[in-house]
Amino acid sequence: MSEALIKQIPLISNCKEVIEIKKGFSSDEKYLIHMQGNNKLLLRMFNLEELELKKTEYSIMEKMQDYHVTCSQPISIGEVGNRGYMITSYIEGKDAEDEISNYSDQEQFNIGIEAGKELRKMHQLSAPDHISSWYSRKVEKHWKYIDAYLACEVKIKNDQKIMNFIDDNIHLIKQRPNLFQHDDFHLGNIIVNNKKFAGVIDFNRYDWGDPIHEFLKIGIFSRGVSIPFSIGQIRGYFNNKEPDEDFWRLYSLYLAMCVFSTVVWTLKAIPNNMNEMLDKVYMYLEDHDYFSRLKPKWYK
């Protein structure tokens, strides 16, 4: 990516410095742009065929501003040369996944509380009318994953017990709302600064459906990095009150469904990581005694 191309983007043509950011899994090229007067912006460059998708993501970020969500503010989107670009504000700080283990349990818990409050704000946005119900989408996907799992060579211990738990509870999804989902809400997408929550990033995986589905990422990822944060996120979301049994039942149901989708997805996308992914699956299966308990052992 040439600086010459960046200089053609009107808003940042007079920038002082351009630094490429290598972190993250997205295919976008990311740059930290230093403007005059210590102002920093984030630039993403992407293939033009993604422009329509990115415009939707951009409008989601605009809506998040209406709900006062602490996240990147969208500033400009367009095309330059044969590339698309998006400019947002830059959230100062570091990746919580790398940083949080240096903090005290209380500080980790407090960051979780703030994260939970932000997630609650995001869930005020309802799905557009053309999006079909969460139940129809989630259940159809689930049966596809089960068929693929039964046909594959990897097998999970006590898989029948897990499937029975799902069958007994899957009807609960029928009543669930169809709301905005960040869908990648975990420590790797949270920025911290001076031991405090600084903001949420990466809205490009967003979806629509049951807000409780967001908490999966705690059971799979965040709880392995910081249990105080994970407890904080749940409590912050519920306004520092204890969630009820309905929450834990749905949370467990989604985790149980995730057992089979994880195996199938990993085989297809990153087969070399299968052992690492299975470690995560067995971790949360143990947390729930293969779903004979709804509330995980780590939630104290």
Summary of the structure (lengths in Angstrom):
residues: 300
radius of gyration: 20.4
end to end distance: 48.8
largest distance: 61.8
contacts: 905
relative contact order: 0.13
helix: 55%
strand: 17%
